[in-house]
Amino acid sequence: QFNGYAGSLFSSGPYEKDDEEADAIYAALDKRMDERRKERREQREKEEIEKYRMERPKIQQQFSDLKRKLAEVTEEEWLSIPEVGDARNKRQRNPRYEKLTPVPDSFFAKHLQSGENHTTVDPRQTQFGGLNTPYPGGLNTPYPGGMTPGLMTPGTGELDMRKIGQARNTLMDMRLSQVSDSVSGQTVVDPKGYLTDLNSMIPTHGGDINDIKKARLLLKSVRETNPHHPPAWIASARLEEVTGKLQVARNLIMKGTEMCPKSEDVWLEAARLQPGDTAKAVVAQAVRHLPQSVRIYIRAAELETDIRAKKRVLRKALEHVPNSVRLWKAAVELEEPEDARIMLSRAVECCPTSVELWLALARLETYENARKVLNKARENIPTDRHIWITAAKLEEANGNTQMVEKIIDRAITSLRANGVEINREQWIQDAEECDKAGSVATCQAIMRAVIGIGIEEEDRKHTWMEDADSCVAHNALECARAIYAYALQVFPSKKSVWLRAAYFEKNHGTRESLEALLQRAVAHCPKAEVLWLMGAKSKWLAGDVPAARSILALAFQANPNSEEIWLAAVKLESENNEYERARRLLAKARSSAPTARVFMKSVKLEWVLGNIAAAQELCEEALKHYEDFPKLWMMKGQIEEQKELVEKAREAYNQGLKKCPHSIPLWLLLSRLEEKVGQLTRARAILEKSRLKNPKNPDLWLESVRLEYRAGLKNIANTLMAKALQECPNSGILWSEAIFLEARPQRKTKSVDALKKCEHDPHVLLAVAKLFWSERKITKAREWFHRTVKIDSDLGDAWAFFYKFELQHGTEEQQEEVRKRCENAEPRHGELWCDVSKDIENWQKKIGEILVLVAAKLKNTF
């Protein structure tokens, strides 16, 4: 019985959301109906199975009565049943596979030299009585032996594969020399590109001969039934062209032009298929039949090789079709500027609605005339924005920048009055084009005019910031600047907008533009410390320390007791070797705005200046107030370590860990102290305890692995690493270490696993770059270094490795580029980086100097 069509009738159509919903509803219905009929169906199936089993019982059931009788068989009867022997023959029982061994050429050559032994008799020998040849006198045979080439006669031992190859090459050379042009002495066929030329000569039709015959028949019937149908003639000609019968194609299309003299396409096809002069004649005929066809005139102009002839054809065409923009454009392109201007002034009279012709004319005219042309253009085409934008550009180019704003505003009012919808995206695109063309005022005026169109009030800030980012991405910096300027007029008290604008100026503007912007910013947002600090830093970097001081003084007035501003002032003084002023500032800060950071900076200043006693005293005082600030305990321990008082350092770290058990650097410092004094077991115990207190912390696991590795216990290190990766499967620093714990052959596989787990982790990317470096794959390594510093420009280690890599394999320009990029990025983190940058001996070093120091410490041990 028929249960319905199971396939989908409309599977070829698109599958949309409403189809999905409909399918879900149908599936639910089917499920519901199925549940209702389930019992009846199961009962029916059971009955059908039973009926089938009765009709066709299993073999097991057929022999069930005999199997029951087996119970009665006695042991003697059982044993007297004969064994079943293997009836197959020996070869079938023990099959041996045939072995086929290829025989070398030398074997054939050897046997050929020994001459052939025939085991059969030639029937001619028996026919002519023994060895009597039918031709008397053996040498008078029509095929004398001397004529057969050596490699054909089997008895000469000359069957050599090399010779066959040489023969083929000789044959090819003969063929090539046949097709060369012997008159001029130049080869028509390029011997090297011979095969590629052959490919290009193969007909491009995909079907076989039968398909072509069918197509011919079909097209013939179409032509006969409807001889005035142009596509039939064109298709027939193209079919013949594709199969290589060019003359047949030409004859067909010419017949087509007789049958369809008013079809533009047929005439154009005929012109295409005919050679040079014949094509010109065809086009001349076409013009007589179709004097208004623009395409035929354009084709006629293309066929002419001489510029004057082209001009003549196009001018003739314009007499017949004066309102064709395409013909005017083609004609103007061939003229000199002065003639082009005269032609364009006539063109705009004939085609007053073509924007391109008006704008082309305006470009060729003088300033005064161009204004008149554009005004006329606006009257004729009141709905096109490009005329207004060109007018604005014209005014800007001639120094009338105050007019630009008015023109753009009038443009929007006028276009709206004429019912044109102002498309914000298009206008922004036009502004970007103006920016690239150098029309800054026009681009800014457009931005100011259209930036607020069609945006909800609550979306304004978000949308404008996105627009600015998009302009920066398109390298339209003036557009972005205009957007920020407009946004700041609307949101003068929004700190985030000022910050975005400041960062934009910092990256793409000049120092003066950044400082001017920041001055306005702090006037509007005096409480935004970061803006004050950016201003002060900009002055300081330019070497203007007094100006930086005065900015910070103003910042103090606006934000009294701000920790950030106190510390910035201290940094400014200490960097410029005004240590006494820095000390006084810190003392003031400690009394008026005491914070843990202020105390920490005070201790650090005394420590780097070598006043260890003062530093310790300050540290003790600070710890009375801020005992839960781990950096103070670290400094206390490190000062004791510097004085080589191991016991006191240990005590400081232990006290610190009681107060701050979750401070990872404190645990690491304590374990390294124990390792330094040779207490490996104690260091191990400390790290285990730290992992219990801070589970799933990759830094602690990494230190444990390295501790074992440094102690020479590589097996334990590998075991620990496996445990670490189980606990922290997405930790980049662990995976990057794991790659280099492996033996060289396994590193690549490990790096693939690492990239799967942490695709965008800078540590893993850095490890892969180092891996390529170790394999001397320089280009790939450089590419991965670039990727690493792009993903995380704050990782100092990556910059150091990159710089070291360029020192070994790069040019001076590449080294300099890495150094500059690193200085701009101002990295602050990274294990090796912090070791150098936090070292008190390097406290006054700049980023570039630290980079060189870190790179010098690196060793290519990987």
N, C-alpha and C positions, 0 to 999 in steps of 0.2 A: 504494500500500500504506500501511497505518496505522503511523506510527512513534511513537505514544504522545502523551499530552496534554502540551503544552509549558508551559501556565500553571500557577500555584500554586493548589492546591485550597483551601489554608488561609491565603490571603494576608490575610484579614480579621482573623485572630487576632493576639495579641501576639507579637512576635519577640524571643525571650529568648536568654540566653547559650548554653543547651544546644542551641537551634535552630541558632545560629551554628556551634557545634562540629560538629553533625551535617552541616550543609551543607558545611563544610570537608572532612569525611571523604568525603562523597559526591563532591565535586569531585575529590579526590585519586584516588578509585577510577575515576571517569570518565576522568581523564587517563591513568591506567595502562592501562585497557582500550583507550583510544583509540590509545595508542602501539603496543599489540600488533596492532591491526587496521589500522594506518596503511598498510602497503605494499599489502595486499589492496584497501583502499578506493581508494587512489590509482590502482591498476591498473584497477579497475572504472570509475572516473570517466573515465580516459583512453579506455577502450574506448567508453563511452557517448558521449563527445564526438565521437570519430571516426565512429561510426554516425550520429549526428545530422547531422554535416557532409556525409556521403554522401547522406543523404535530402534535406537542405535546404542546398545549397551557397550560399555568399555570392554576391552580385551580381558581385563581383570575379572569383570563380572561374568564373561562368557566361560572362563575356565574355572569358575568358583566351585562347581560340582566336582571337577577332577581334582582340584586342590584339596577339597574335603576328603576325597578318597585316598590322598597321600598318607593320611593318618594310619591307614590300614596296611601300608607297605612294610614288609619285614626287613630286617637288617640284611639277610642273605640276598633278597631280591634287589635291594638298594646297591649292594656291592657288585652284583652281577651286571649292572648297567655298564655298557662299554664306554671307554673314553672317546672323546671327539678328537680325531687327529687333525693336523694342519694339512689341508688338501692342496695348498699352493705349492708351486715348484720352488726350487732353491733360489732362483734369481728374484722371485717376488718376495720370498721370505726375508732375504738379506739384500735389500736394494742398495746399490752403490751409485752414487751420483756421478754423472758424466762430467769429466773435466775437460774444459776447452781452453787450450793454451794458444795465444797468438804466436804465429811463427815469424821470426825476424826476416828482414830482406836478405840478409847474408845467406840464409838457408836456401832461398830461391836461386840466388846468384850462383851458389856452389853447384846446385843440381843442374842448372842450365848449362854451366861450363862443361860438365861431364857428358853433354849430348843427350838426346832423347832416345829412349827405347820404346818403340811402338809395340803394343801388345795386340793390335788389330791390323788386318790387311786391308789396304785401300781397294775398294770394289773395282777401280779402273785396272788395277794390276791383274785381277782375275779375268777381267773382260778382254784385255788385249794380250792375253798370254804372257804371264810373268811380267817382266819389266819393260816390255815393248811400249814405248810411248806412242800416242797417236800421231805425233809430229816427228817425221824422220829427222835425224840430226838434232841431238838434245839441245844445242844452243840456239836453234831456230824457234824456240818457243816464243809465243807472242808476249810473254811476260818474262824477260830476261832477269835472272836473280839479282844482277848488279843494280837494278833500279829501286829495289825495295829498301826503304830506310832502315838503318840498323836496329832501331828499337822496336821494329815490327816483327823482325824474324826471331822466332823463339830460340833458335840454336846458337845465337852468337854470344849469349851471356851478357847482353847489354841492357837488360830490363832494369833501369835505374830510376827510382822515383824522382831524383833530383833533375834528371833530364826531362822528365815529363813536365815538371814545373817550369823549366827553362823554355820548353817548347811552347807552353801556353803563353808565357811572357812575350816570346817572339811573335806569336800570332797576334797578340794584342797590339804590339808595336806596329805590325803591318797594317792592322785596321786603322790605327791612329794616323799613320802616314798617308793612308788613302784619303782620309777626310781632310787632310791639311790643304791649305790653299797654295798650290805650287806657283801661282803667278807672282804674288807679292812676296812670297817667301815667308809669310807669317802663318802660324797655325790658327785656323779658325776655332778648333776645339782645344780647350785647355786640357793637356793630358792628365794633370793632377785632379782637376775637378770633373773628369770625364763621367765617373759614375754618378756624381750628384746631378750632372746635366741630364744623364739618362733618366734619373728619377723625375726630373722636372718635365721630361717629355712624355712620361707615361700619362695617358688621359686621366683626368681627375674624376671621371664618373665611377661610381661604386659598383654598378650592376654588371652583369655579364652580357654576352652578345644577345641572348634571347630577350632580355629586358629592353635592350636598345631597339630590337626589331619591333617589339610590342609597342614601345613609345612612338616609333616612327609611324606605325599603322594607325595608332590612336590619333596622333596629330594630323595625319593625312586626312582621316575622316572628318576631324574638326574643321580643317581648312576647306574641304569640299562642301560640307553641309552649311558652313557659315563663312564664306570667303572674306566678308567685311569685318571679321573679328580680329583686331590687331594682336592680342596676346598669343593667338594660335601661330601667327607668322613668326613672332619673336621667339616663342618656345621652340619651334621647328628649327630656326636658324641656330639657336644656342645648342640644341641637341647635336646638330651636325658639327658645330665648332668644337664641342667637347670631345666628340669621337675623332677629331682630327681632319674632318672633310671641310676645309675652310672655303673652298670654291663653291661647293654645294650650298653651304650656309649663305654665302654672298648672293648666289642666284636666287635662293628662296626669299631672302629679305628684300631684294629688289622687286621680286614679284609682289611681295607684300606691300611695297610702297605704291605699286600700281593699283592694287585692290583697295588700300586704305590710305588715300593721299592726304586725308585730313588728320591722320594720327601722328602726333608729335613723337611718341615713343618709337614707332616703327622707323621714322626718319633718323632719329638719334641712334638707334641700333644699327641701321644701315651705314651711317657715318662712322660708327665705331668699327664695324667689320671691314670696311673698305680701306685699301692703302691710301697714303697721302693725297695725291692729286685727285684720285677718283672720289675720295671722301669730300673734298672741296666742291666737286661738281654735284655730288649728292646733296650737300647742304644748300648749294645755290638753288637746286630744284625745290628743296624743302621750303626755302624762303618764299619762292613763287606761290607755293600752295598755301603756306601758313605765314603770312606777312606779320602777324601779331605775336608769334611765339618767341618768348624771351630766351628759353633754353636753347633753341636752335641758333639764335644770334650768338649766344655765349659760346656754343660749340664751334661756330664758324670762326669766332675770334681766337679760340684755343688752337684751331688748326693752322692759323697763320703763324709763321715763325718771325717775320719782320715786325718790329714795333709799329712802324708807320702803317703797315697793312692792318694790324690789329686795330689801331685808332680809327682807320677808315671804316672798317666793318662796324665798330661800335657806334660811330657817329651816324652811319647809315641806319643802324638799328634804332637809335634814339629818334630819328626822323619818323619812323613808323610807330615806335612805342615810347612816347616821351614820358609816360608816367611810371616807368619801371625803375624802382630804386636800385635793383640789382645791376641793371645796365649802367646807370649813372655812376654807381660805385666802381664798377669795372673800368669805365672810361676815365674817371678821375684819377684812379690809381696809376694810369699810364702817363699822366700829364706832369709837367713841371709845376712848382708851387703857384706861379703867377697865372698860368693857363688854368690850373686846377681851381683857383679862386673864381675866375670868370665862369668856368663851367658849373661850379657849385652854386653860384648866384642864380644861374639859369635853372639848375636842378631843383632848388628849393621852391622856385615858382611852379615847376611842373609837379613836384611831389611835396606839397606843403606839410604833409603829416609824417614825414620821415625825420625822426629825432636825429639819427646818425648824420644825415646830410647837413642839417642845421648846425650841429656841433662841429662837424668837420669844417664848415665855412667859418664859424666863429673862431676856430683855432688859427685859420690862415689870415684873418683880418687884423687890422690894427686895433688898439684898445677901444677907441671911440666907435669904430664901425662894428666891432665885435659886440659891444653893448647893444647897438641898434639891432644887430642880427638876432641876438638872444631875446630881445623884447618882442621882435616879430615872431620868433619861434614860439614864445609863450602865448602870444595871441592865437597862433594857429593850432598849437597843441597844449591846451591848458591843463592837461591831466598827467603830464610827465615830469617826474622829479629831477631827472638828470639835467634838464635845461637850467633849473634853479641852482642846482649844485655847481654846474659849470660857471654860472654867473658869479656865484660866491667865490669860486676859485680864481676867476678873472680879476675880481676886485682885490682879492688878497695878493695876487701876483703883482698888481700895480700899486700896492701899499695902502689901499683903502680898507684897513682891517675893521674900522668901525661900521662899515657898510655890510660886512659879512653876516654879522648877527641879525641885522634887519632883514637881509635877503632870505635867510633860512626861516626866520619867523613868518615872513610874508608867504614863503613857499608853502609852509604847513597850513596857514589860514586859507590860502588860495586853493590848494589841492582839496582841502576839506569842503570848501564852498562848491567845488566842481564834482563833489560826490566820490572822491578818491579815498579809499581806506588807507590810513597811515600804518604801513607794516613796519613795526619797530625793528625786527631782525634785518630787513632789507636796508633800512636807513643806517643801522649800525655797521653793516657790511660796507655801505658806501663810505661811511666815515673812516673805516679801516683802510679803504683804498686811497682816500684823500691823504691819510697819514703816511702811507707808503710813498705817495707821489710828492710828499713834502708840503702839502697845504695844511699846516698845523691849525691855523685859525678856523678854517672851514670845518675841519674834523672836530674841533672842540665845540664849535657852534652847533653842529649837527647833534653831537652827543647831548649838549645841554637841552636842545629842543625836544629830542625824542626819548630821552632816558626814562622819563616818568610816564610815558603813554602806555595805557592798558595794563597797569600793575596795581594790584590791591595794596591798600595802605600798609597792612601788616607784613606784606611780602617784600616791601621796597628794599630794605637793607640787604636781605639775603640775596635777592635777585641782582642788585647792583654789584655786590661783591663777586658774584659768579661771573657777571659781564666783564668786570675788570680782569679777573683771572683769565677769561677766555681771550680778551684783547692782548694780554701779556703773552699768552700761548701763541697767538698769531703774530707776535712781534709788533703790534700796533701800540707802542708805548704812550704816545700822546693821547690816544683814545682812553687808555686806562687812567692816565693822569686826569683827564677831563671828568671821568666818572667819579674818581675819588674826590675831586674838587667839588663836584655837584653834591655828592653824598655828604661831604663835610658841611656844606651850607645847610642841608636839610637836617643833619644830625650833629650839630656842633658839640654836643656834650657826650657823644658816644666814644668811650675810650678805645673800643675794639676797632672802630673805623679809622681813628687817628693812627693806631698801631699798624693797621694794614697799610695805610698810606705811607707811614714812615718806613716800613720794611721795603715797600715798593721803591721809594726814593733811594734807600740805602743800596738796593741791588741794581737799580737801573738809572738812578739820577746822579747828580753831582753832589759834592759835599755841601755846597752853598744851598742847593734846593732842599736838601735834607734838613739843614739847620734852620732855614726859613720856615719850613713846615713845622718843625718841632717847637719853634718859638710860638707859632700860632696855637699849636696843640696844648702847650702848658698854660697858655692864657685861658683856654676853654676848659681844660681838665687839670686844674692845679693839683688835684689829689692823686693823679696817676704817676706814681713814682717812676715807673719804667720809662715814661717819656722824658722826664727830667734826666734820668741816667743816660738815656741814648744821646741826648743833647750834649751832656758833659763829656761822654766818651768820644763823640765826634770831634769836639774841640781839642780834647787831650791827644787823640790820634793825629790831629793836624799840628800838634806841637804847641798849641796855645793854652798853656797851663793856667795862667791868670783867668782867662775867660771860663775855663772849666770850673775853676774855684768859685767864680761869681755865680755861675748857673747853680752849683750845689748849694751856695748860700741862699739863693732865692728858693731853692727846693726845701731847705730847712724851714724857711718862713712859712711855706705852704703846708709842709708836713713835719711839724715838730715831733721829735722823738721817733722818727722813722728809722728802723734798724738798717734798711737797705741803703738809705742816703748817708747815714753815719759811716757805714763800712765802705761805701764808694769814696767818700772823702778821705778816709784813712788810706785806701788803696792808692788814690791819686797822689797823696803826699809821700807814701813809702816808695812808690815806683819812681818818684822824682827825687829820691834820696833826702827828703825832708823828714828825717826820722823823729826829730824832737816834736815837730808839729803833729806827726802821726800819733806819737805817744800821748800828747796833750788831748788830742781829739778822742782817743780811746778812753782816757781817764774821764773826760766829760761824758762820753757815751755810757760808761759804766755807772756813773752817778745818776744821769738823767734818764737813760733808756737801757737799764741793765737786762741783757738777754744772754742766753748760753753762747750764741754765735759771737757776740761782742767780746765776751770773756775769752772765747777760743782764739779769736783774732789777736787779742792782747797777748795771750801766752805765745802764740806763733811769732808775733813781731819780736818779742824779747828773745825767743829761742833762736830765730834766724840771725839776730844781731849778736848772738853769742853770750847774752846775759842769762846764763843757765839758772843762776840762783833766783833772779827776779822772775823768770818764767815759772820755776817750781813753786815759788811763793804765790804767784797769781793763780796757778793751777789748783793749789790747795784751797785757796779762797773760793775759786769758782765751784769746786766740788762740794763745798759746804752748801751752796745755793742750788746747784744743778747736778745732783749725784746720778740722775738717770740719763745724762747726756753722754753717750759712749765715747764721742771724740775726745773728751777731756781725759777719760781714763786711758785711751790709746796714747795720747800725747804724754801723759805722765809715765806710762810704761816705756815709751820709746826714748824719752829723755834719760831714764834710768839705764836703758840698754846702751845708749850712746856713751854713758859714763862707765859701762861694763859692770854695772851692779845687777847681776842676773837675779839674785834673790829678790831684790826690791822690785825689779821689773815684773817678776812672776807674781809677786804679791799684788802689785797694781792691777795686773790683768785679771787675777782671780777676784779681787774686790769688785772690779768693773763688771765681771760676768755675773756676780751675785745680784748686782743692781740692774744689769741689762742682759739677761740671758738670751735675748733674741738678736744680739748684735753679732752678725757673722764675722766682720773684720776682727773683732776682739778674739773670737775663738781661733781664727787663723793666725793672729799674731802670737797667741800663747803656744799653739802647737809648733809654730816655726821656731819659737824661742827654745822649746824643749829639744827640737830636732837639732838646733844649732849647737847645743851643749852635749849632744850625743845621746839624749834620753829618748830613743826611738819608741820604746814600749809606752812611755808616758805620753808621747805625742799622739800615738795611735789611740790610746785610751781617751785622751781629750777630744779627739775628732769623733770617736764613737759616741761619747757623751753629748757632744754638740749635735750629732745627727738625731739623737733621741729627743733632745729639747726642740730641735728645728727640723721636723721631718720634711722630706721631699725638697731639700735644698740642694740644687746642683753644685753650688760653690764648695760646700763642705764635702760632697762626694768627690769632686774633682781633686781637692786637696788630699783626700785619703788615697786616691789612686796614685797621685804624683809622689806622695810620701813613700809608698811601696816601690814605685819605679826608681826613685832616687836611691833607695836602699838596695837596689839590684834585684828585688823580688818581683820579676816580671809576671810570673804565673799568678801570684796573689793580686797584682795590679789588674790583670785581665779579668779575674773573677770578680773583683770589686767593681770594675767598669760594667760588667754584665748586670750586676745587681743594681748599680746606679741607673742604668738605662731602663731597667724594669720599673724603678720607682719614679724616674723623671723621663718618660719616653720622648717628651718634646723639648728637651733642653739642648740648645744649640752648642753651648760650650762643652757639654759632655760628648756629643757626637763628633765635634771637631777634634777633641783629644783622642776619641776612639779610633778615628781614621788613621792617626799616626802611631797608635799602639800596635796596629796590625803589621804583618810582614808586607814588604813592598807589593808582591803580586795580588794580595787581597785588598789593598787600599781602595782600588777603584770601585769594587763591589760595595765596600763599606760606605764610600762617599755617595753612591746611588741610594743606599738605604737612608743615609742621613738627609739627603735632599728630599726624599719622599716624606720623611717625618717633619722636617723643618725647612720648608722650601724657601722662606724669605728671612731666614736667620742670618745676620751678618757673619757670625762666627763660622757657620757651616760654609758660607760662600767664600770666606777667607781661606778656610782649610782646602776647599776645592782649587782655589787659585794657587795655593802653595803646592798642591799635588801636581798641577800642570807645570808649575815652575820646576819642580824636582824632576819631571820627565822631559824638561827642556822644550816644552810646547809653549814658546814665548808668546805668540799672538793670542792663544787661548787664555793663557795666564793673565795677560794684560786686560783682556775683555772681562774676565771674572773679577779682577781687582777693581775695575771701573764699576762693575755691578755692585760690589761690596760697599764702596764708599758712597755710592748713590743711595743705597737702601738705608745706611746709617752713617751719616757724615760725622757723628759724634764719637765714633770708635777710633781712638788714637792708634791702637795696634795696627788696624787695617792700613791707615796712612803710612805708618812706619815701614810695614812690610812692602807696601806699594813703592815707597821711596827707595828702599834698599834694592828692590827688583829693578827699578829704572836706573839706579846707580850701576848695576851690573850689566843690564841688557839694553838700556835706552839711550837716547841722545841727550845732549845738554838741555835742549828745549823741553823735552819730555820731563826731565828731572825738575826743571824750573817750574813747569806747569803744575806738577804734583805738589811742589812746595807751596806755590801760590794758592792752589785750591785748598790745601790743608790750612793755611793761615786764615783764609776766608771762612772756612768751616768752624774754626776754633774748637777742635775736639777737646773733651774734658775727661773721657772715660777710656777704659781699656787697662788690662792688668799691667802690661809692660810699660804703657804710657804713664800710668799713675806712679809706678816705681820711680820713674825719672822725674816727672813733674812735681811730685810731692816731696822729693828729696830736698832737704833744707839748703843744700849747697846750690841748688838750681832755682832758688825761689824768685830770682829776678829775671830768669831767662824768658825770652819771647817764644811764641809757638814754633817759629821756624827753627830756632836753636834747639828746642826740645826734640823736634822731629829728627834733626841730624844726630843728636845724642842717642835717641832710642834706636835709630837705624844702625848706628855704629855698634850698639850692644848685641844686635841680632846676629845669630849664626845660622848658616844653612845646614842645620843638622838633620832636617827632614829630607 
